[in-house]
Amino acid sequence: MKKFSKMAAIISFILIMVLLFTACGKKVSTDVEENGDQPPADTSQPPVDTDTEPTPVDDESPKIKEIKQAGKIVLGTSADYPPYEFHKEIDGKDTIVGFDIEIAKEIAKDLGVELEIKDMDFDGLLLALNAEKVDFVIAGMTPKPERDVEFSKIYYKALQGILIHADNKDVYKTIDDLTGKRIGAQKGAIQEDLAKEEIKDLKLKALAKIPDLVLEVKHKKIDALVMEMPVAEAYAANNDDLFLMPVELIDEEGGSAVAAKRGEKGLIDFANKTLDRLEKDGSIERFVIEAVEMVE
Ligand code: ARG
């Protein structure tokens, strides 16, 4: 009997020590996680016992914490790309609209913060992202590995279209008809490379803004303009002097994704969850239709 109680005392002592030890261990790792700007260290990897207790949804990256603290998320976009993002006068006020903007609003909503929009040239977006002038970018941006940022899943896929002057619709009917011609593409966009790959001996003219390129077509300063098909369609539908060539260029990796600074995987995971939700409930499709209707 005596021997038994001694044994019991030893066992409970060991148990208490184990419990204390685990408790201390947890305290330490919590402190590390809460410690502000530390990059997520390996110590935050879930220990084996994580699923025994309800894990609070603290997969929040320092960046997400920072955004929540600021109460706003800053979007970088290039609002020259209807129906993705473009300027429209609403109630007498210049407003940036489009399906990308609706997606950005949803991400902000899920984060519980305000959305602030910074409009800039497309070729300045990645710089702004890396300089932390903006928190994320949605601009019909194609996730290319050369773009040294984090990308979400693709939320929208599109073909590539070619816009020409309506006067030339019987002159330029195939890609070969464009051989040696003056071709426009947005500076820093994938269409620069695509045009070079697909059109022989072209004279490439790359400008920062899509409306400037469209004017070049209208004034016959360039012969054709390569851009995402929905954008080409939008311009052709709203300008009698513009015509959409009956050809499609295929960009294999094509599609648009949300971008965040290199390393901000937490924010991308968050965006992916919002995108999943919007995809499942048909919102993205609806946003596209509504945006197309808004283009004039
Ligand atoms: N998808 C192309 C790219 O990523 C062009 C996107 C242009 N977007 C814009 N908002 N102007 O290079």
py3Dmol code that shows the C-alpha trace and the ligand (Angstrom):
import py3Dmol

protein = """\
ATOM      1  CA  MET A   1       0.000   0.000   0.000  1.00  0.00           C
ATOM      2  CA  LYS A   2       2.789   2.359   0.989  1.00  0.00           C
ATOM      3  CA  LYS A   3       4.785   1.364  -2.058  1.00  0.00           C
ATOM      4  CA  PHE A   4       1.748   2.090  -4.255  1.00  0.00           C
ATOM      5  CA  SER A   5       1.233   5.629  -2.952  1.00  0.00           C
ATOM      6  CA  LYS A   6       4.915   6.426  -3.421  1.00  0.00           C
ATOM      7  CA  MET A   7       4.596   5.231  -6.986  1.00  0.00           C
ATOM      8  CA  ALA A   8       1.473   7.341  -7.434  1.00  0.00           C
ATOM      9  CA  ALA A   9       3.289  10.386  -6.083  1.00  0.00           C
ATOM     10  CA  ILE A  10       6.145   9.892  -8.547  1.00  0.00           C
ATOM     11  CA  ILE A  11       3.753   9.450 -11.446  1.00  0.00           C
ATOM     12  CA  SER A  12       1.760  12.544 -10.585  1.00  0.00           C
ATOM     13  CA  PHE A  13       4.975  14.512 -10.161  1.00  0.00           C
ATOM     14  CA  ILE A  14       6.106  13.476 -13.630  1.00  0.00           C
ATOM     15  CA  LEU A  15       2.666  14.335 -15.013  1.00  0.00           C
ATOM     16  CA  ILE A  16       2.715  17.785 -13.450  1.00  0.00           C
ATOM     17  CA  MET A  17       6.213  18.417 -14.794  1.00  0.00           C
ATOM     18  CA  VAL A  18       5.133  17.356 -18.271  1.00  0.00           C
ATOM     19  CA  LEU A  19       2.086  19.626 -18.108  1.00  0.00           C
ATOM     20  CA  LEU A  20       4.137  22.566 -16.838  1.00  0.00           C
ATOM     21  CA  PHE A  21       6.733  21.989 -19.496  1.00  0.00           C
ATOM     22  CA  THR A  22       4.197  21.904 -22.315  1.00  0.00           C
ATOM     23  CA  ALA A  23       2.514  25.016 -20.955  1.00  0.00           C
ATOM     24  CA  CYS A  24       5.842  26.872 -20.887  1.00  0.00           C
ATOM     25  CA  GLY A  25       6.650  25.691 -24.364  1.00  0.00           C
ATOM     26  CA  LYS A  26       3.372  27.088 -25.628  1.00  0.00           C
ATOM     27  CA  LYS A  27       3.878  30.397 -23.903  1.00  0.00           C
ATOM     28  CA  VAL A  28       7.231  30.839 -25.540  1.00  0.00           C
ATOM     29  CA  SER A  29       6.000  30.022 -29.020  1.00  0.00           C
ATOM     30  CA  THR A  30       3.020  32.383 -28.640  1.00  0.00           C
ATOM     31  CA  ASP A  31       5.387  35.165 -27.715  1.00  0.00           C
ATOM     32  CA  VAL A  32       7.440  34.521 -30.805  1.00  0.00           C
ATOM     33  CA  GLU A  33       4.378  34.610 -33.030  1.00  0.00           C
ATOM     34  CA  GLU A  34       3.136  37.839 -31.559  1.00  0.00           C
ATOM     35  CA  ASN A  35       6.475  39.463 -31.959  1.00  0.00           C
ATOM     36  CA  GLY A  36       5.672  41.986 -34.692  1.00  0.00           C
ATOM     37  CA  ASP A  37       7.750  42.018 -37.851  1.00  0.00           C
ATOM     38  CA  GLN A  38       9.648  38.778 -37.350  1.00  0.00           C
ATOM     39  CA  PRO A  39       9.386  36.802 -40.560  1.00  0.00           C
ATOM     40  CA  PRO A  40       7.332  33.685 -39.978  1.00  0.00           C
ATOM     41  CA  ALA A  41       9.906  31.355 -38.492  1.00  0.00           C
ATOM     42  CA  ASP A  42       9.853  27.599 -38.595  1.00  0.00           C
ATOM     43  CA  THR A  43       8.903  27.589 -34.924  1.00  0.00           C
ATOM     44  CA  SER A  44       5.392  28.569 -35.929  1.00  0.00           C
ATOM     45  CA  GLN A  45       4.992  25.250 -37.743  1.00  0.00           C
ATOM     46  CA  PRO A  46       2.146  23.464 -36.002  1.00  0.00           C
ATOM     47  CA  PRO A  47       3.443  21.096 -33.323  1.00  0.00           C
ATOM     48  CA  VAL A  48       1.895  17.640 -33.241  1.00  0.00           C
ATOM     49  CA  ASP A  49      -0.692  18.589 -30.661  1.00  0.00           C
ATOM     50  CA  THR A  50      -2.361  21.375 -32.687  1.00  0.00           C
ATOM     51  CA  ASP A  51      -5.448  19.512 -33.709  1.00  0.00           C
ATOM     52  CA  THR A  52      -6.273  18.470 -30.166  1.00  0.00           C
ATOM     53  CA  GLU A  53      -7.317  22.023 -29.385  1.00  0.00           C
ATOM     54  CA  PRO A  54      -9.423  24.396 -31.487  1.00  0.00           C
ATOM     55  CA  THR A  55      -6.813  26.448 -33.298  1.00  0.00           C
ATOM     56  CA  PRO A  56      -7.863  30.072 -33.340  1.00  0.00           C
ATOM     57  CA  VAL A  57      -7.819  31.318 -36.945  1.00  0.00           C
ATOM     58  CA  ASP A  58      -4.399  32.743 -36.480  1.00  0.00           C
ATOM     59  CA  ASP A  59      -2.887  31.843 -39.785  1.00  0.00           C
ATOM     60  CA  GLU A  60      -2.792  35.616 -40.112  1.00  0.00           C
ATOM     61  CA  SER A  61       0.419  36.874 -41.646  1.00  0.00           C
ATOM     62  CA  PRO A  62       2.094  40.003 -40.234  1.00  0.00           C
ATOM     63  CA  LYS A  63       0.957  41.756 -43.421  1.00  0.00           C
ATOM     64  CA  ILE A  64      -2.701  40.913 -42.794  1.00  0.00           C
ATOM     65  CA  LYS A  65      -2.353  42.104 -39.200  1.00  0.00           C
ATOM     66  CA  GLU A  66      -0.821  45.334 -40.467  1.00  0.00           C
ATOM     67  CA  ILE A  67      -3.682  45.833 -42.967  1.00  0.00           C
ATOM     68  CA  LYS A  68      -6.305  45.208 -40.288  1.00  0.00           C
ATOM     69  CA  GLN A  69      -4.596  47.632 -37.966  1.00  0.00           C
ATOM     70  CA  ALA A  70      -4.524  50.303 -40.670  1.00  0.00           C
ATOM     71  CA  GLY A  71      -8.205  49.612 -41.355  1.00  0.00           C
ATOM     72  CA  LYS A  72      -7.585  49.734 -45.100  1.00  0.00           C
ATOM     73  CA  ILE A  73      -5.977  47.816 -47.917  1.00  0.00           C
ATOM     74  CA  VAL A  74      -4.389  49.665 -50.822  1.00  0.00           C
ATOM     75  CA  LEU A  75      -5.021  48.305 -54.300  1.00  0.00           C
ATOM     76  CA  GLY A  76      -2.718  49.045 -57.198  1.00  0.00           C
ATOM     77  CA  THR A  77      -4.400  48.936 -60.586  1.00  0.00           C
ATOM     78  CA  SER A  78      -4.184  50.397 -64.065  1.00  0.00           C
ATOM     79  CA  ALA A  79      -7.672  51.652 -64.838  1.00  0.00           C
ATOM     80  CA  ASP A  80      -7.315  51.738 -68.616  1.00  0.00           C
ATOM     81  CA  TYR A  81      -8.621  48.242 -69.217  1.00  0.00           C
ATOM     82  CA  PRO A  82     -12.402  47.959 -69.625  1.00  0.00           C
ATOM     83  CA  PRO A  83     -14.161  45.801 -68.473  1.00  0.00           C
ATOM     84  CA  TYR A  84     -11.408  44.792 -65.984  1.00  0.00           C
ATOM     85  CA  GLU A  85     -10.908  48.315 -64.568  1.00  0.00           C
ATOM     86  CA  PHE A  86     -11.752  51.686 -66.037  1.00  0.00           C
ATOM     87  CA  HIS A  87     -12.897  55.211 -65.230  1.00  0.00           C
ATOM     88  CA  LYS A  88     -16.566  56.027 -65.339  1.00  0.00           C
ATOM     89  CA  GLU A  89     -18.507  59.072 -64.279  1.00  0.00           C
ATOM     90  CA  ILE A  90     -21.001  58.024 -61.653  1.00  0.00           C
ATOM     91  CA  ASP A  91     -23.289  60.715 -60.178  1.00  0.00           C
ATOM     92  CA  GLY A  92     -21.012  63.325 -61.671  1.00  0.00           C
ATOM     93  CA  LYS A  93     -17.969  61.797 -60.016  1.00  0.00           C
ATOM     94  CA  ASP A  94     -15.019  60.100 -61.706  1.00  0.00           C
ATOM     95  CA  THR A  95     -15.026  56.555 -60.350  1.00  0.00           C
ATOM     96  CA  ILE A  96     -12.897  53.483 -61.010  1.00  0.00           C
ATOM     97  CA  VAL A  97     -15.117  50.517 -61.805  1.00  0.00           C
ATOM     98  CA  GLY A  98     -14.790  47.053 -63.351  1.00  0.00           C
ATOM     99  CA  PHE A  99     -14.845  43.406 -62.340  1.00  0.00           C
ATOM    100  CA  ASP A 100     -11.327  43.520 -60.881  1.00  0.00           C
ATOM    101  CA  ILE A 101     -12.478  46.343 -58.621  1.00  0.00           C
ATOM    102  CA  GLU A 102     -15.461  44.302 -57.455  1.00  0.00           C
ATOM    103  CA  ILE A 103     -13.102  41.447 -56.583  1.00  0.00           C
ATOM    104  CA  ALA A 104     -10.832  43.855 -54.685  1.00  0.00           C
ATOM    105  CA  LYS A 105     -13.848  45.142 -52.750  1.00  0.00           C
ATOM    106  CA  GLU A 106     -14.745  41.583 -51.753  1.00  0.00           C
ATOM    107  CA  ILE A 107     -11.210  40.894 -50.503  1.00  0.00           C
ATOM    108  CA  ALA A 108     -11.346  44.119 -48.470  1.00  0.00           C
ATOM    109  CA  LYS A 109     -14.766  43.142 -47.158  1.00  0.00           C
ATOM    110  CA  ASP A 110     -13.522  39.722 -46.056  1.00  0.00           C
ATOM    111  CA  LEU A 111     -10.626  41.424 -44.290  1.00  0.00           C
ATOM    112  CA  GLY A 112     -13.058  43.849 -42.675  1.00  0.00           C
ATOM    113  CA  VAL A 113     -11.217  46.914 -44.010  1.00  0.00           C
ATOM    114  CA  GLU A 114     -11.735  49.801 -46.444  1.00  0.00           C
ATOM    115  CA  LEU A 115     -10.448  49.640 -49.991  1.00  0.00           C
ATOM    116  CA  GLU A 116      -8.206  52.429 -51.246  1.00  0.00           C
ATOM    117  CA  ILE A 117      -7.418  52.458 -54.974  1.00  0.00           C
ATOM    118  CA  LYS A 118      -4.213  53.758 -56.534  1.00  0.00           C
ATOM    119  CA  ASP A 119      -4.380  54.110 -60.294  1.00  0.00           C
ATOM    120  CA  MET A 120      -1.095  54.008 -62.193  1.00  0.00           C
ATOM    121  CA  ASP A 121       0.598  52.907 -65.401  1.00  0.00           C
ATOM    122  CA  PHE A 122       0.528  49.152 -65.839  1.00  0.00           C
ATOM    123  CA  ASP A 123       4.318  48.942 -66.039  1.00  0.00           C
ATOM    124  CA  GLY A 124       4.664  50.677 -62.656  1.00  0.00           C
ATOM    125  CA  LEU A 125       2.488  48.243 -60.736  1.00  0.00           C
ATOM    126  CA  LEU A 126       5.069  45.657 -59.740  1.00  0.00           C
ATOM    127  CA  LEU A 127       7.484  48.359 -58.654  1.00  0.00           C
ATOM    128  CA  ALA A 128       4.789  49.927 -56.480  1.00  0.00           C
ATOM    129  CA  LEU A 129       4.067  46.513 -54.985  1.00  0.00           C
ATOM    130  CA  ASN A 130       7.682  45.809 -54.137  1.00  0.00           C
ATOM    131  CA  ALA A 131       8.155  49.320 -52.742  1.00  0.00           C
ATOM    132  CA  GLU A 132       5.062  48.670 -50.570  1.00  0.00           C
ATOM    133  CA  LYS A 133       3.239  51.661 -52.050  1.00  0.00           C
ATOM    134  CA  VAL A 134       0.323  49.285 -52.575  1.00  0.00           C
ATOM    135  CA  ASP A 135      -0.665  46.123 -50.692  1.00  0.00           C
ATOM    136  CA  PHE A 136      -1.910  44.134 -53.642  1.00  0.00           C
ATOM    137  CA  VAL A 137      -2.445  44.407 -57.376  1.00  0.00           C
ATOM    138  CA  ILE A 138      -5.462  43.437 -59.440  1.00  0.00           C
ATOM    139  CA  ALA A 139      -5.121  44.623 -63.023  1.00  0.00           C
ATOM    140  CA  GLY A 140      -5.941  41.749 -65.341  1.00  0.00           C
ATOM    141  CA  MET A 141      -2.405  40.679 -64.575  1.00  0.00           C
ATOM    142  CA  THR A 142      -1.158  37.430 -66.033  1.00  0.00           C
ATOM    143  CA  PRO A 143       0.812  35.328 -63.549  1.00  0.00           C
ATOM    144  CA  LYS A 144       4.143  35.010 -65.326  1.00  0.00           C
ATOM    145  CA  PRO A 145       7.072  33.479 -63.436  1.00  0.00           C
ATOM    146  CA  GLU A 146       9.350  36.340 -64.577  1.00  0.00           C
ATOM    147  CA  ARG A 147       7.177  38.690 -62.558  1.00  0.00           C
ATOM    148  CA  ASP A 148       8.876  38.354 -59.224  1.00  0.00           C
ATOM    149  CA  VAL A 149       5.804  38.550 -56.982  1.00  0.00           C
ATOM    150  CA  GLU A 150       3.294  36.141 -55.429  1.00  0.00           C
ATOM    151  CA  PHE A 151       0.244  35.270 -57.493  1.00  0.00           C
ATOM    152  CA  SER A 152      -3.144  33.906 -56.508  1.00  0.00           C
ATOM    153  CA  LYS A 153      -5.024  31.335 -58.533  1.00  0.00           C
ATOM    154  CA  ILE A 154      -6.310  32.503 -61.901  1.00  0.00           C
ATOM    155  CA  TYR A 155      -9.746  34.082 -61.431  1.00  0.00           C
ATOM    156  CA  TYR A 156     -10.472  34.876 -65.068  1.00  0.00           C
ATOM    157  CA  LYS A 157      -9.283  33.484 -68.370  1.00  0.00           C
ATOM    158  CA  ALA A 158      -9.382  35.307 -71.666  1.00  0.00           C
ATOM    159  CA  LEU A 159      -8.146  34.995 -75.213  1.00  0.00           C
ATOM    160  CA  GLN A 160      -6.071  37.696 -76.840  1.00  0.00           C
ATOM    161  CA  GLY A 161      -7.619  39.962 -79.452  1.00  0.00           C
ATOM    162  CA  ILE A 162      -6.365  42.324 -82.134  1.00  0.00           C
ATOM    163  CA  LEU A 163      -7.947  45.699 -82.745  1.00  0.00           C
ATOM    164  CA  ILE A 164      -7.605  47.438 -86.126  1.00  0.00           C
ATOM    165  CA  HIS A 165      -9.102  50.475 -87.849  1.00  0.00           C
ATOM    166  CA  ALA A 166     -12.505  49.683 -89.338  1.00  0.00           C
ATOM    167  CA  ASP A 167     -11.249  50.967 -92.711  1.00  0.00           C
ATOM    168  CA  ASN A 168      -8.764  48.090 -92.754  1.00  0.00           C
ATOM    169  CA  LYS A 169     -11.123  45.263 -91.982  1.00  0.00           C
ATOM    170  CA  ASP A 170     -10.777  43.839 -95.485  1.00  0.00           C
ATOM    171  CA  VAL A 171      -7.032  44.412 -95.575  1.00  0.00           C
ATOM    172  CA  TYR A 172      -5.990  42.675 -92.346  1.00  0.00           C
ATOM    173  CA  LYS A 173      -7.821  39.386 -92.091  1.00  0.00           C
ATOM    174  CA  THR A 174      -5.160  36.972 -90.860  1.00  0.00           C
ATOM    175  CA  ILE A 175      -2.077  37.180 -88.670  1.00  0.00           C
ATOM    176  CA  ASP A 176       0.072  36.898 -91.818  1.00  0.00           C
ATOM    177  CA  ASP A 177      -1.522  40.068 -93.186  1.00  0.00           C
ATOM    178  CA  LEU A 178       0.129  41.885 -90.281  1.00  0.00           C
ATOM    179  CA  THR A 179       3.660  40.847 -91.244  1.00  0.00           C
ATOM    180  CA  GLY A 180       6.006  43.836 -91.162  1.00  0.00           C
ATOM    181  CA  LYS A 181       3.270  46.160 -89.844  1.00  0.00           C
ATOM    182  CA  ARG A 182       3.256  48.658 -86.966  1.00  0.00           C
ATOM    183  CA  ILE A 183       1.831  46.827 -83.984  1.00  0.00           C
ATOM    184  CA  GLY A 184       0.908  48.321 -80.617  1.00  0.00           C
ATOM    185  CA  ALA A 185       0.995  46.731 -77.174  1.00  0.00           C
ATOM    186  CA  GLN A 186       0.914  48.019 -73.638  1.00  0.00           C
ATOM    187  CA  LYS A 187       4.344  48.649 -72.124  1.00  0.00           C
ATOM    188  CA  GLY A 188       5.351  45.929 -69.673  1.00  0.00           C
ATOM    189  CA  ALA A 189       2.401  43.745 -70.623  1.00  0.00           C
ATOM    190  CA  ILE A 190       2.638  40.192 -71.924  1.00  0.00           C
ATOM    191  CA  GLN A 191       1.187  41.414 -75.217  1.00  0.00           C
ATOM    192  CA  GLU A 192       4.576  42.915 -76.100  1.00  0.00           C
ATOM    193  CA  ASP A 193       6.128  39.440 -76.197  1.00  0.00           C
ATOM    194  CA  LEU A 194       3.059  37.820 -77.639  1.00  0.00           C
ATOM    195  CA  ALA A 195       3.050  40.244 -80.570  1.00  0.00           C
ATOM    196  CA  LYS A 196       6.750  39.618 -81.206  1.00  0.00           C
ATOM    197  CA  GLU A 197       6.215  35.866 -81.143  1.00  0.00           C
ATOM    198  CA  GLU A 198       3.172  35.799 -83.379  1.00  0.00           C
ATOM    199  CA  ILE A 199       3.669  38.591 -85.903  1.00  0.00           C
ATOM    200  CA  LYS A 200       6.646  38.419 -88.262  1.00  0.00           C
ATOM    201  CA  ASP A 201       8.957  41.414 -88.723  1.00  0.00           C
ATOM    202  CA  LEU A 202       6.661  43.679 -86.778  1.00  0.00           C
ATOM    203  CA  LYS A 203       7.502  47.233 -85.815  1.00  0.00           C
ATOM    204  CA  LEU A 204       6.474  47.232 -82.176  1.00  0.00           C
ATOM    205  CA  LYS A 205       5.160  50.359 -80.523  1.00  0.00           C
ATOM    206  CA  ALA A 206       4.785  49.988 -76.742  1.00  0.00           C
ATOM    207  CA  LEU A 207       3.004  52.755 -74.821  1.00  0.00           C
ATOM    208  CA  ALA A 208       2.073  52.998 -71.143  1.00  0.00           C
ATOM    209  CA  LYS A 209      -1.647  53.654 -71.569  1.00  0.00           C
ATOM    210  CA  ILE A 210      -4.206  51.667 -73.513  1.00  0.00           C
ATOM    211  CA  PRO A 211      -6.282  54.759 -74.502  1.00  0.00           C
ATOM    212  CA  ASP A 212      -3.166  56.259 -76.132  1.00  0.00           C
ATOM    213  CA  LEU A 213      -2.657  53.059 -78.109  1.00  0.00           C
ATOM    214  CA  VAL A 214      -6.314  53.060 -79.123  1.00  0.00           C
ATOM    215  CA  LEU A 215      -5.888  56.619 -80.429  1.00  0.00           C
ATOM    216  CA  GLU A 216      -2.896  55.451 -82.446  1.00  0.00           C
ATOM    217  CA  VAL A 217      -5.141  52.898 -84.164  1.00  0.00           C
ATOM    218  CA  LYS A 218      -7.867  55.497 -84.730  1.00  0.00           C
ATOM    219  CA  HIS A 219      -5.337  57.896 -86.294  1.00  0.00           C
ATOM    220  CA  LYS A 220      -3.778  55.042 -88.268  1.00  0.00           C
ATOM    221  CA  LYS A 221      -0.390  55.619 -86.649  1.00  0.00           C
ATOM    222  CA  ILE A 222      -0.281  51.904 -85.889  1.00  0.00           C
ATOM    223  CA  ASP A 223      -1.936  49.134 -87.889  1.00  0.00           C
ATOM    224  CA  ALA A 224      -3.054  46.847 -85.084  1.00  0.00           C
ATOM    225  CA  LEU A 225      -3.207  46.669 -81.301  1.00  0.00           C
ATOM    226  CA  VAL A 226      -2.875  43.484 -79.253  1.00  0.00           C
ATOM    227  CA  MET A 227      -4.754  43.274 -75.977  1.00  0.00           C
ATOM    228  CA  GLU A 228      -6.927  40.885 -73.962  1.00  0.00           C
ATOM    229  CA  MET A 229      -9.991  39.919 -76.007  1.00  0.00           C
ATOM    230  CA  PRO A 230     -12.642  41.363 -73.630  1.00  0.00           C
ATOM    231  CA  VAL A 231     -10.866  44.731 -73.788  1.00  0.00           C
ATOM    232  CA  ALA A 232     -10.604  44.638 -77.584  1.00  0.00           C
ATOM    233  CA  GLU A 233     -14.291  43.696 -77.746  1.00  0.00           C
ATOM    234  CA  ALA A 234     -15.242  46.542 -75.425  1.00  0.00           C
ATOM    235  CA  TYR A 235     -13.411  49.133 -77.546  1.00  0.00           C
ATOM    236  CA  ALA A 236     -14.720  47.716 -80.835  1.00  0.00           C
ATOM    237  CA  ALA A 237     -18.297  47.665 -79.565  1.00  0.00           C
ATOM    238  CA  ASN A 238     -18.137  51.306 -78.535  1.00  0.00           C
ATOM    239  CA  ASN A 239     -16.198  52.855 -81.428  1.00  0.00           C
ATOM    240  CA  ASP A 240     -17.466  52.627 -85.011  1.00  0.00           C
ATOM    241  CA  ASP A 241     -13.999  53.305 -86.374  1.00  0.00           C
ATOM    242  CA  LEU A 242     -12.495  50.293 -84.590  1.00  0.00           C
ATOM    243  CA  PHE A 243     -12.768  46.671 -85.645  1.00  0.00           C
ATOM    244  CA  LEU A 244     -11.900  43.409 -83.933  1.00  0.00           C
ATOM    245  CA  MET A 245      -9.885  41.124 -86.240  1.00  0.00           C
ATOM    246  CA  PRO A 246     -11.445  37.689 -86.607  1.00  0.00           C
ATOM    247  CA  VAL A 247      -8.387  35.964 -85.165  1.00  0.00           C
ATOM    248  CA  GLU A 248      -7.449  34.914 -81.679  1.00  0.00           C
ATOM    249  CA  LEU A 249      -3.965  34.811 -80.278  1.00  0.00           C
ATOM    250  CA  ILE A 250      -3.573  32.164 -77.667  1.00  0.00           C
ATOM    251  CA  ASP A 251      -1.458  32.827 -74.646  1.00  0.00           C
ATOM    252  CA  GLU A 252      -0.935  29.416 -73.085  1.00  0.00           C
ATOM    253  CA  GLU A 253      -0.522  30.583 -69.514  1.00  0.00           C
ATOM    254  CA  GLY A 254      -3.174  33.240 -70.000  1.00  0.00           C
ATOM    255  CA  GLY A 255      -5.487  34.465 -67.301  1.00  0.00           C
ATOM    256  CA  SER A 256      -5.603  37.015 -64.547  1.00  0.00           C
ATOM    257  CA  ALA A 257      -4.473  36.653 -60.955  1.00  0.00           C
ATOM    258  CA  VAL A 258      -4.153  38.762 -57.825  1.00  0.00           C
ATOM    259  CA  ALA A 259      -0.571  39.761 -57.025  1.00  0.00           C
ATOM    260  CA  ALA A 260       1.133  40.487 -53.707  1.00  0.00           C
ATOM    261  CA  LYS A 261       4.725  41.280 -52.809  1.00  0.00           C
ATOM    262  CA  ARG A 262       7.177  38.381 -52.876  1.00  0.00           C
ATOM    263  CA  GLY A 263       6.870  36.564 -49.529  1.00  0.00           C
ATOM    264  CA  GLU A 264       3.312  37.708 -48.756  1.00  0.00           C
ATOM    265  CA  LYS A 265       1.891  34.207 -49.065  1.00  0.00           C
ATOM    266  CA  GLY A 266      -0.532  34.871 -46.218  1.00  0.00           C
ATOM    267  CA  LEU A 267      -2.278  37.597 -48.167  1.00  0.00           C
ATOM    268  CA  ILE A 268      -2.418  35.412 -51.272  1.00  0.00           C
ATOM    269  CA  ASP A 269      -3.954  32.524 -49.302  1.00  0.00           C
ATOM    270  CA  PHE A 270      -6.508  34.972 -48.025  1.00  0.00           C
ATOM    271  CA  ALA A 271      -7.258  36.262 -51.545  1.00  0.00           C
ATOM    272  CA  ASN A 272      -7.588  32.688 -52.801  1.00  0.00           C
ATOM    273  CA  LYS A 273     -10.288  32.005 -50.215  1.00  0.00           C
ATOM    274  CA  THR A 274     -12.235  35.056 -51.320  1.00  0.00           C
ATOM    275  CA  LEU A 275     -11.797  34.008 -54.961  1.00  0.00           C
ATOM    276  CA  ASP A 276     -13.048  30.493 -54.161  1.00  0.00           C
ATOM    277  CA  ARG A 277     -16.147  31.947 -52.578  1.00  0.00           C
ATOM    278  CA  LEU A 278     -16.789  34.316 -55.516  1.00  0.00           C
ATOM    279  CA  GLU A 279     -16.256  31.524 -58.007  1.00  0.00           C
ATOM    280  CA  LYS A 280     -18.563  29.104 -56.228  1.00  0.00           C
ATOM    281  CA  ASP A 281     -21.483  31.490 -55.863  1.00  0.00           C
ATOM    282  CA  GLY A 282     -21.193  32.795 -59.431  1.00  0.00           C
ATOM    283  CA  SER A 283     -20.170  36.305 -58.369  1.00  0.00           C
ATOM    284  CA  ILE A 284     -17.188  36.563 -60.702  1.00  0.00           C
ATOM    285  CA  GLU A 285     -19.370  35.807 -63.726  1.00  0.00           C
ATOM    286  CA  ARG A 286     -21.884  38.361 -62.512  1.00  0.00           C
ATOM    287  CA  PHE A 287     -19.162  40.975 -61.941  1.00  0.00           C
ATOM    288  CA  VAL A 288     -17.923  40.462 -65.519  1.00  0.00           C
ATOM    289  CA  ILE A 289     -21.408  40.822 -67.019  1.00  0.00           C
ATOM    290  CA  GLU A 290     -22.129  43.920 -64.941  1.00  0.00           C
ATOM    291  CA  ALA A 291     -18.778  45.476 -65.860  1.00  0.00           C
ATOM    292  CA  VAL A 292     -19.336  44.832 -69.586  1.00  0.00           C
ATOM    293  CA  GLU A 293     -22.711  46.571 -69.291  1.00  0.00           C
ATOM    294  CA  MET A 294     -21.033  49.618 -67.768  1.00  0.00           C
ATOM    295  CA  VAL A 295     -18.577  50.107 -70.629  1.00  0.00           C
ATOM    296  CA  GLU A 296     -19.633  52.884 -72.972  1.00  0.00           C
TER     297      GLU A 296
END
"""
ligand_1 = """\
12
LIG
N -2.692 40.506 -69.045
C -1.663 41.390 -69.507
C -0.457 41.312 -68.614
O -0.525 40.853 -67.525
C -2.113 42.808 -69.663
C -2.827 43.403 -68.511
C -3.034 44.871 -68.649
N -3.827 45.380 -67.597
C -4.218 46.678 -67.477
N -4.956 46.977 -66.447
N -3.856 47.545 -68.348
O 0.613 41.695 -68.981
"""
view = py3Dmol.view(width=600, height=400)
view.addModel(protein, "pdb")
view.setStyle({"model": 0}, {"cartoon": {"style": "trace"}})
view.addModel(ligand_1, "xyz")
view.setStyle({"model": 1}, {"stick": {}})
view.zoomTo()
view.show()
